[in-house]
Amino acid sequence: MICCPTCDMTSTATTDEAMVQPMAQSVARLAQMTFTINRLVAEDVFNESLNKLKKLLSQMTHKDINLDKELMNESLISRLRSRRCSVTFVPICETQHFQMCCFALRTNRCRIPLHNHPQMFGLIKVIYGCVSVDNYTALPVDGKYILPNDVSKRVERWQRDFLVPVIYNGKTTIDSQSKEVCVLTPNQRNYHEVVAIDGPAVILDILGPPYREDRECHYYKVVTTVYDHRLQRDITWLLELEDPPEDYRCDSLPYMGPNIYFD
């Protein structure tokens, strides 16, 4: 039996943990199975498993990972006083195939800035509060795109190599009462920004495969949107940033939910 690295390998579940463990355990095991599948060889099998994972994840709530809403609000007060971090990262489970974690957005309008998930699938479930998600799909990298003057004049010459043409897919608003799960793929909706609405919010992320050195997250800002007459559609141009935005500061808290094991 293998215990997830974020959990205590020597501990045993209590009676209370056993009551809430099945959903978190089931989601983690299904994620592990899904992202172990070679989708290039068995695409239909992978897609079927991904859809099952999406359906199962849609049922998760903050109770399934022992997320204490009142405790989160008390932590919020201290963070507001210190003015340090507006986002808290909670690692739940990670293997070589997937990562499951939470992000707590501490205040209204707090955001996880526009970023990407290179070569990754992602599933997002809101388990507390309400968020809006703006997502974008990158155009094929082998396409020949003419840099519009309205874009080039807004950036430095050296920044032009860090511009990314994308299609804006729109804004989605999701709350914890919804069963909706946002899904991104390596080629669709892979760039997104998440913003808390009407107070604090918590999202649960499943990423497969997880980040690593050759799959690092990058942050972006929107330069402008220009109509492309050749493609006959609006193209939004993003600029990759050297560092995360100054208003994005993230700390972390340990996962306090039920242990997750793999056979």
Secondary structure, DSSP 4 states (H G I P E B T S, - for coil): -EE-TTS-TT----HHHHHHHHHHHHHHHHHHHHHHS-TTT-HHHHHHHHHHHHHHHTT--GGGGT--HHHHHHHHHHHHHHT--SEEEEEEEE-SS-EEEEEEE-STT-EEEEEE-TT-EEEEEEEESEEEEEEEEEPPTT------HHHHTTS-GGGGGGEEEEEEEEEEEEETT----EEE-SSSS-EEEEEE-SS-EEEEEEEESPPBTTB---BEEEEEEEEETTTTEEEEEEEE-SS--TT--EEE----S---EE-
